Amino acid sequence: MPDLLWDDVKRFFDPDLMGSLPDVRVPDASVEDWQTVLDLVEARGWKCRYSEGETVLPVPRARAVLSRPRGAECPNLRVWPAAGVLAIFRFRDHDEIDFDVDLRELQGQERLDAFCGFLREIGRGLGKPVLMDPEGDHGHAVLGFEVGADRVVLLIQPPLR
């Protein structure tokens, strides 16, 4: 049974309403949590690409990438947990794991299920919530993986049409 039903949540996946690149985050993270995510990407065999600017490099250890000098370009890790579903992790701070997804890619029940599965994998691996905020509205999560429920749940009611 799916975590969420497309007909119940499609308004949260409307790029015009939510912004096309909502912010997905794991608050209260650590360098070890970042490493857990990197290890999970490898263990699951998800296609990925790590880059610093235009330079593609092997995926480093979390401690190395998070200890780069101030002013250095923010590296990113592109992860494809399913065909046509891209998550872009940005290594800004050690205390919050954050990544973007493109809502234009997450349309329909099949893609929603893949996205929820990805959030579940990360949340279970970390034992922490994984929250999705509207683009540019940090701290106002609309849905996310809830540890106690062991599934992705709505955190607010969808907006009216």
trRosetta pair geometry for C-beta under 8 A, 3 or more apart (Angstrom, degrees):
i j d omega theta_ij theta_ji phi_ij phi_ji
2 5 6.2 122 82 -79 127 57
2 109 6.8 -94 -78 -165 164 100
2 112 7.2 49 -168 108 137 107
2 113 5.4 -90 -120 -97 109 97
2 116 6.9 104 -169 51 84 158
3 113 7.7 145 22 -122 87 59
3 116 4.3 -170 37 -173 132 146
3 120 7.2 -167 -58 -57 145 121
3 151 4.6 178 -123 -179 103 102
3 152 4.0 70 148 50 152 90
3 153 7.2 -106 177 -63 102 47
4 8 6.3 -133 -174 73 83 114
4 9 4.9 9 168 -11 129 146
4 112 6.1 -103 82 165 104 124
4 116 6.1 -179 19 -80 98 140
4 143 7.1 4 -74 -152 152 146
4 152 5.9 -63 -22 102 108 109
4 153 7.8 158 -71 -118 99 25
4 154 7.0 111 -112 -48 117 87
5 8 4.5 76 70 8 92 110
5 9 7.0 141 75 4 48 94
5 109 7.2 -21 -154 -112 54 106
6 9 6.6 -86 -141 52 25 85
6 10 5.6 46 170 -63 71 98
6 108 6.0 -16 -121 -164 153 28
6 109 4.2 -97 -26 -72 128 72
6 112 5.3 -174 -85 1 85 153
7 10 6.4 -17 -123 -12 23 115
8 154 7.6 -103 139 -50 114 138
8 158 6.9 177 163 -16 58 138
9 12 4.9 -43 -178 33 83 116
9 13 6.5 67 129 -12 87 104
9 112 7.0 130 74 -139 125 140
9 143 6.9 30 -140 -65 133 153
9 154 6.7 -155 -96 -84 108 110
9 158 6.1 -167 -122 -76 43 128
10 13 5.5 -68 -152 47 44 105
10 14 6.8 68 146 -48 70 89
10 158 7.9 45 52 -143 50 152
11 14 5.5 -29 -155 -4 41 121
11 17 6.2 -31 -180 71 76 166
11 158 4.3 113 53 -175 126 115
11 159 5.3 -150 154 53 139 80
11 161 7.2 -124 -94 -83 125 64
12 17 7.9 -97 -109 96 23 124
12 18 6.1 70 -168 -67 46 145
12 132 7.8 90 169 107 121 130
12 142 5.2 176 -131 131 123 140
12 143 6.2 72 169 -11 163 124
12 154 7.9 -161 -36 -120 155 96
12 158 5.8 -103 -35 -113 92 94
13 18 7.0 -34 -104 22 13 147
13 103 5.1 173 -165 -157 64 104
13 106 5.4 -120 -145 104 123 103
13 107 6.6 163 141 -94 129 57
13 112 7.2 -90 -58 -90 157 102
14 17 4.1 47 88 21 114 112
14 18 6.0 122 68 3 63 95
14 103 7.2 -12 73 155 8 144
15 18 6.6 -71 -118 58 25 83
15 19 6.7 -43 -163 136 61 17
15 20 3.9 24 -148 -92 116 73
15 103 4.6 173 -75 79 82 123
15 104 5.7 6 -50 -59 143 81
17 134 7.9 -92 130 -127 69 124
17 159 6.5 -160 -170 49 139 143
18 22 5.4 -26 153 -70 115 115
18 103 6.2 124 76 -67 121 160
18 134 4.6 -132 -153 -126 71 88
18 135 6.4 104 145 2 65 88
18 142 7.5 -85 -120 10 121 159
19 22 6.0 130 75 -74 98 62
19 103 7.7 127 97 0 48 134
19 134 5.7 111 16 175 108 79
19 135 2.5 -103 101 35 152 129
19 136 6.1 142 -69 13 163 98
20 102 6.1 0 160 -151 92 72
20 103 5.4 -134 -151 37 49 99
20 104 5.9 0 -150 -24 107 100
20 135 6.8 21 44 -43 41 154
21 100 4.5 1 -174 -165 103 124
21 101 7.2 165 -145 70 59 35
21 102 6.1 -25 -93 -98 75 59
21 103 7.4 -133 -68 -4 27 87
21 135 5.2 85 74 -104 62 124
22 100 7.3 152 73 -144 38 69
22 101 6.6 -14 56 55 85 86
22 103 6.5 74 -6 -52 101 110
22 132 5.3 45 131 -176 133 96
22 133 6.2 178 -175 83 93 45
22 134 5.7 -73 -119 -133 100 26
22 135 5.1 -99 -93 -51 44 70
23 98 6.1 -22 -169 -160 97 112
23 100 6.6 -42 -104 -94 49 72
23 132 7.2 155 84 -154 46 51
23 133 4.6 -12 64 59 98 101
23 134 7.8 15 22 88 85 22
23 135 6.5 124 -21 -113 80 43
23 136 7.7 146 -20 -26 118 25
23 137 7.8 -169 25 55 115 57
23 138 6.1 -21 71 -92 159 76
24 87 7.2 -57 52 -140 142 111
24 98 6.9 147 81 -156 51 58
24 99 5.2 -26 68 70 102 78
24 100 7.0 158 18 -100 89 20
24 101 6.1 45 -16 -7 130 104
24 119 7.4 -119 -159 -99 133 103
24 130 6.5 17 178 170 100 93
24 131 7.0 171 -153 88 55 42
24 132 4.9 -21 -99 -98 80 75
24 133 7.8 -177 -81 21 32 68
25 96 5.6 -9 -165 179 114 106
25 97 6.5 151 -157 83 56 58
25 98 4.5 -13 -102 -102 89 81
25 99 7.7 167 -79 22 48 58
25 130 7.4 175 86 -157 30 57
25 131 5.5 -24 63 63 79 90
25 133 7.0 5 11 1 113 109
25 138 7.7 51 -14 -140 154 89
26 29 5.1 80 105 -68 100 119
26 33 6.6 -151 115 160 138 137
26 96 6.8 166 77 -160 56 56
26 97 4.0 13 43 50 107 108
26 98 7.7 -147 25 -67 63 47
26 122 6.9 -129 -62 150 132 119
26 123 7.8 -174 -106 -93 112 65
26 126 6.2 18 -156 96 149 172
26 128 5.4 82 -162 106 107 128
26 129 7.1 165 -131 89 68 53
26 130 5.4 -32 -81 -104 88 70
26 131 7.6 146 -88 16 37 78
27 96 5.6 -16 -116 -115 48 96
27 128 7.8 -151 61 172 58 124
27 129 7.4 3 33 72 91 100
27 131 7.1 8 -12 19 99 127
28 95 6.9 -28 -126 -177 24 84
28 96 7.7 39 -8 -88 24 70
28 128 7.0 -157 76 -143 98 136
29 33 4.1 -125 -159 76 88 147
29 34 6.6 90 157 -47 125 78
29 94 6.9 -143 104 154 93 51
29 95 5.7 141 61 -175 71 28
29 96 5.4 133 23 -104 112 20
29 97 4.7 124 -80 -19 167 86
29 126 7.6 -44 -116 -152 92 142
29 128 7.3 168 -88 95 76 171
30 33 4.8 109 48 1 67 98
30 34 7.3 -123 100 -1 43 84
30 94 6.4 8 -162 157 34 99
30 95 7.1 15 -86 -107 42 55
31 34 5.6 -49 -155 33 37 115
31 35 6.5 37 147 -19 66 103
31 62 5.3 154 -174 121 74 116
31 63 5.4 58 179 -87 134 71
31 66 5.7 -149 -114 58 97 155
31 94 4.9 -25 -66 -153 75 123
32 35 5.5 -52 -149 36 35 113
32 36 6.5 43 148 -25 64 100
32 62 7.6 164 -90 74 15 147
33 36 5.4 -47 -150 29 35 116
33 37 6.8 37 151 -18 64 99
33 97 6.2 -117 125 -38 113 124
33 126 5.4 47 -143 -130 100 116
33 128 7.2 -1 -133 10 135 147
34 37 5.8 -53 -157 32 34 111
34 38 6.6 32 148 -16 66 104
34 62 3.7 139 106 -145 110 138
34 65 8.0 -139 152 68 140 112
34 66 6.4 120 60 -46 170 136
34 91 7.5 73 -148 -122 139 94
34 94 6.6 -87 -19 -141 136 68
34 97 6.1 173 -91 -91 72 104
35 38 5.5 -52 -148 38 38 112
35 39 6.1 39 152 -19 68 105
35 61 6.6 2 -112 -168 108 75
35 62 4.0 -116 -65 8 73 131
35 63 7.3 4 -65 -26 120 79
36 39 5.6 -55 -146 39 30 112
36 40 6.2 36 151 -25 64 106
36 125 5.5 161 157 147 112 108
36 126 5.8 136 100 -87 145 76
37 40 5.5 -52 -147 33 32 115
37 41 6.6 38 153 -23 64 99
37 62 7.9 97 50 -84 91 130
37 89 7.3 146 137 -112 141 155
37 97 6.1 137 -35 -139 155 148
37 122 6.3 20 -113 -132 96 99
37 125 7.2 129 -87 102 52 140
37 126 7.4 1 -61 -60 85 115
38 41 5.8 -47 -153 28 33 113
38 42 6.8 27 151 -12 62 105
38 59 6.1 165 -156 162 111 127
38 61 7.5 161 91 -139 163 36
38 62 5.7 -160 -4 -55 137 96
38 77 7.6 -122 -103 -116 86 171
39 42 5.8 -59 -154 40 34 110
39 43 6.0 32 153 -20 70 110
40 43 5.6 -54 -137 40 31 110
40 44 6.0 20 165 -10 66 111
40 121 6.3 142 -180 150 131 105
40 122 6.7 147 103 -99 166 60
40 125 4.9 -22 -83 -117 138 168
41 44 6.4 -64 -144 43 21 101
41 46 5.1 -83 -153 54 69 113
41 48 5.3 40 173 -49 131 150
41 59 7.5 -165 88 -130 135 167
41 77 7.4 -85 -76 158 171 135
41 79 5.6 -102 -123 -118 121 127
42 45 7.6 26 176 -72 32 37
42 59 7.5 -153 -64 70 108 152
44 81 7.3 -4 124 -133 145 84
44 121 6.7 27 -75 -168 150 151
46 79 5.3 33 131 -168 133 96
46 80 6.2 178 180 73 89 52
46 81 5.0 -32 -124 -101 131 54
47 79 7.4 143 85 -158 55 47
47 80 4.3 -8 67 52 106 111
48 59 6.7 28 111 -66 132 132
48 77 6.0 -3 -172 -180 116 94
48 78 6.3 160 -156 86 59 56
48 79 4.7 -11 -103 -102 97 68
48 80 7.2 -161 -74 18 48 70
49 56 6.0 -47 -171 -136 101 113
49 77 7.3 166 82 -155 40 52
49 78 4.7 -2 54 53 90 107
50 56 7.0 114 78 -158 54 64
50 57 5.6 -64 102 71 103 75
50 58 6.9 15 54 134 129 18
50 59 4.5 148 -26 -92 144 65
50 60 7.1 179 160 3 160 73
50 75 6.7 17 -176 172 87 119
50 76 7.5 -175 -145 97 52 41
50 77 4.9 -16 -99 -104 77 82
50 78 7.9 -160 -72 23 32 67
51 54 6.9 -36 -178 -163 126 12
51 55 6.1 154 -157 80 80 44
51 56 4.9 -43 -94 -95 95 55
51 57 6.7 133 -112 15 39 78
51 75 6.6 -179 93 -154 41 80
51 76 6.1 -8 59 60 83 78
51 78 7.6 17 8 -3 105 102
52 55 5.3 -18 65 65 79 102
52 57 6.2 12 6 3 99 129
52 72 7.9 -33 -159 163 120 105
52 73 5.7 119 -177 84 80 114
52 75 4.5 -42 -91 -98 76 98
53 73 4.9 32 -56 120 90 169
57 60 7.2 5 121 -37 122 96
59 77 6.7 55 -118 -119 104 122
60 64 4.4 -100 159 80 128 127
60 65 4.9 144 74 -47 122 98
61 64 4.8 90 63 4 84 106
61 65 7.3 -174 85 -3 43 86
62 65 6.1 -65 -147 42 32 102
62 66 5.8 16 163 -8 71 117
62 94 8.0 105 159 -125 107 91
63 66 6.2 -66 -138 46 23 102
63 67 6.0 11 165 -13 63 119
64 67 6.3 -70 -143 39 22 102
64 68 7.9 52 153 -56 55 78
65 68 6.4 -17 -170 -28 39 109
65 75 5.7 -89 -156 52 114 143
65 91 5.0 -66 141 -160 115 168
66 91 5.9 -126 -84 -176 69 111
66 93 7.8 49 -146 176 105 21
66 94 4.7 81 -174 -80 143 96
68 72 4.3 -98 148 64 118 153
68 75 7.4 129 -19 -9 157 112
68 91 7.9 85 13 115 123 127
69 72 4.9 108 65 -33 74 113
74 90 5.7 20 155 -168 125 97
74 91 6.3 178 -168 64 78 70
74 92 5.9 -1 -136 -86 130 69
75 90 7.9 158 88 -148 45 52
75 91 5.1 6 65 32 89 124
76 88 5.4 0 -178 -177 128 94
76 89 6.2 156 -160 79 68 54
76 90 5.3 -26 -103 -96 91 63
76 91 7.2 -160 -89 2 39 82
77 88 7.4 157 77 -158 44 48
77 89 4.3 -7 56 55 96 111
77 91 7.5 73 -9 -39 98 102
78 86 6.1 -21 -166 -162 96 105
78 87 7.5 152 -156 79 47 47
78 88 5.4 -17 -101 -105 70 76
78 89 7.9 -156 -70 22 24 73
79 86 7.3 139 75 -157 45 54
79 87 4.8 -20 64 63 98 96
79 88 7.8 179 21 -83 71 29
79 89 6.6 42 -5 -12 114 106
79 99 7.8 -28 32 -149 113 152
80 83 7.2 38 169 -100 117 28
80 84 8.0 93 -154 23 108 18
80 85 6.4 124 -156 75 65 61
80 86 5.6 -29 -93 -96 76 66
80 87 7.9 176 -81 20 29 72
81 85 5.7 -50 58 97 82 119
81 87 6.6 32 -11 2 106 118
81 114 6.6 155 102 171 102 95
81 117 7.3 -180 146 95 132 97
81 118 4.2 130 70 -98 172 116
81 121 7.5 177 -140 36 137 146
82 85 4.4 37 61 28 89 125
82 111 7.7 -179 92 -129 136 60
82 114 3.8 -75 19 -157 161 135
82 117 7.6 80 -43 66 128 126
82 118 7.4 -113 -8 -53 101 114
84 105 5.7 -179 159 -161 81 105
84 111 7.0 -77 106 -107 114 111
85 101 7.4 -13 -170 -147 81 112
85 105 5.8 153 -107 140 50 125
85 106 6.9 70 -120 -83 95 82
85 111 6.3 163 -79 -151 110 87
85 114 5.1 -162 -31 121 160 131
85 115 6.3 -154 -147 -72 136 75
85 118 7.1 -157 138 -35 137 146
86 101 7.0 155 86 -136 57 64
86 102 6.3 25 62 12 102 109
86 105 6.4 102 23 15 84 175
87 99 4.8 36 174 151 97 139
87 100 7.2 161 -157 77 55 41
87 101 5.4 -29 -101 -83 71 86
87 118 6.7 174 -36 167 141 149
88 99 5.7 164 78 -160 41 85
88 100 4.8 -11 55 53 100 92
88 101 7.8 173 16 -76 74 37
89 97 7.1 -35 -142 -172 109 87
89 98 7.3 135 -147 88 62 43
89 99 4.3 -42 -89 -91 58 109
90 98 5.8 -29 53 87 95 94
90 99 6.7 160 6 -100 72 51
90 100 7.5 44 -18 -8 111 95
92 96 7.5 -19 73 73 105 96
92 98 6.6 -8 25 42 118 121
93 96 5.4 37 78 37 114 85
97 122 7.9 -157 112 -175 148 129
101 105 7.2 -115 173 59 86 115
101 106 6.3 44 146 -34 123 134
101 115 6.8 79 -162 -129 163 117
101 132 7.9 -39 31 -123 122 119
102 105 4.6 72 84 3 98 108
102 106 7.2 160 91 -7 53 92
103 106 5.4 -68 -142 46 44 105
103 107 7.7 78 161 -57 65 79
104 107 7.1 -20 -173 -30 34 114
105 111 6.6 -169 141 -158 65 141
106 111 4.8 -175 -142 137 46 120
106 112 6.4 91 179 -80 91 57
106 115 5.3 34 -130 -51 123 146
107 111 5.9 45 50 46 37 146
108 111 5.3 82 64 19 82 100
108 112 6.7 -146 99 -8 38 95
109 112 5.4 -59 -142 40 31 114
109 113 6.1 35 158 -23 67 104
110 113 5.9 -53 -152 32 27 112
110 114 6.7 26 150 -17 61 104
111 114 5.5 -50 -149 35 37 113
111 115 6.3 38 151 -19 67 105
112 115 5.7 -55 -148 38 32 112
112 116 6.2 30 154 -17 66 107
113 116 5.8 -54 -144 39 30 110
113 117 6.2 35 154 -22 63 107
114 117 5.7 -54 -150 35 29 115
114 118 6.5 33 151 -22 63 104
115 118 5.6 -53 -153 32 32 113
115 119 6.6 29 152 -15 65 103
116 119 5.7 -53 -148 38 34 110
116 120 6.2 39 151 -22 66 106
116 151 7.7 7 180 -172 116 75
116 152 4.3 -122 -141 19 96 147
117 120 5.5 -52 -147 35 31 115
117 121 6.4 36 154 -23 64 102
118 121 5.8 -50 -149 31 30 112
118 122 6.7 23 155 -11 63 105
119 122 6.0 -59 -151 40 32 107
119 123 5.9 27 156 -16 68 113
119 130 4.6 -169 -159 90 88 136
119 132 7.8 -64 -99 -39 140 108
119 144 6.9 -152 -173 -156 139 52
119 145 4.4 -176 147 -42 101 112
119 152 5.3 75 84 -85 136 119
120 123 5.8 -60 -139 43 27 108
120 124 5.9 24 164 -16 67 110
120 145 5.6 167 -88 -115 45 127
120 150 7.7 55 -143 173 102 61
120 151 6.8 -15 -100 -126 114 41
120 152 6.4 -91 -58 -35 88 93
121 124 6.2 -57 -141 39 22 106
121 125 6.1 23 158 -20 60 113
122 125 5.8 -60 -147 37 27 112
122 126 6.2 4 163 -1 64 114
122 130 5.1 82 92 -78 117 149
122 145 7.1 168 73 15 86 156
123 126 6.2 -70 -143 48 25 97
123 127 7.7 93 167 -80 57 7
123 128 6.3 -125 -142 75 64 50
123 129 6.4 1 -128 -135 114 23
123 130 4.5 -111 -66 -6 98 108
123 144 7.9 132 -82 165 137 83
123 145 3.3 -131 -40 118 159 147
123 146 7.9 18 -172 24 153 12
123 147 6.4 -150 172 -81 108 70
124 127 7.3 24 -167 -70 29 49
124 145 7.8 -100 -31 177 66 143
124 150 7.3 52 -89 -144 101 83
126 130 7.8 114 44 -59 132 98
127 147 6.2 56 -174 -130 53 131
128 147 6.6 -38 -125 -63 10 126
129 144 5.4 51 179 138 99 130
129 145 5.9 173 -150 83 53 71
129 146 6.1 2 -112 -108 100 43
129 147 6.0 -91 -63 -22 67 92
130 144 5.4 -172 89 -163 50 94
130 145 4.2 35 38 29 95 112
131 141 3.8 -68 -170 -107 115 139
131 143 7.8 160 -151 92 56 36
131 144 3.9 -33 -104 -89 52 149
131 145 8.0 -109 -59 34 44 65
131 155 7.4 12 -135 -25 97 157
132 141 6.1 99 61 -147 41 83
132 142 6.0 -54 94 51 90 85
132 143 5.3 -3 47 64 113 78
132 144 5.8 -180 7 -76 72 80
133 137 5.3 -154 167 86 104 77
133 138 5.6 99 110 -112 169 32
133 139 6.6 48 -107 24 145 26
133 140 5.4 95 -140 62 101 63
133 141 5.3 -69 -74 -86 73 52
133 142 7.0 125 -121 -3 32 83
134 137 4.1 26 68 34 95 129
134 140 6.6 -25 23 87 94 110
134 142 6.5 71 -43 -25 81 127
137 140 4.7 -53 146 47 105 123
141 144 5.3 -18 -179 -26 136 128
141 155 5.0 30 112 56 96 161
141 156 7.9 155 104 -8 57 101
142 154 7.2 -38 158 -152 67 72
142 155 5.9 171 173 53 16 98
142 156 5.4 -69 -134 39 63 104
143 152 6.3 43 163 174 107 97
143 153 6.7 -163 -152 97 78 36
143 154 5.2 -45 -101 -111 93 46
143 155 5.7 -171 -91 3 29 89
144 152 6.6 -126 142 -142 16 76
144 153 7.1 -20 66 55 52 68
144 155 6.0 21 18 -37 95 127
145 151 7.1 -140 -138 132 68 18
145 152 5.2 -46 -84 -88 61 69
145 153 7.9 99 -129 12 21 73
146 149 4.2 43 87 28 114 110
146 150 7.7 -54 89 -12 69 21
146 151 6.8 -6 49 65 87 56
146 152 7.5 128 6 -125 75 23
146 153 4.9 -10 -2 20 126 121
147 150 7.1 16 -177 -74 33 54
149 153 5.6 46 72 -37 163 132
154 157 7.0 63 152 -95 136 33
154 158 7.3 -72 -138 -42 138 78
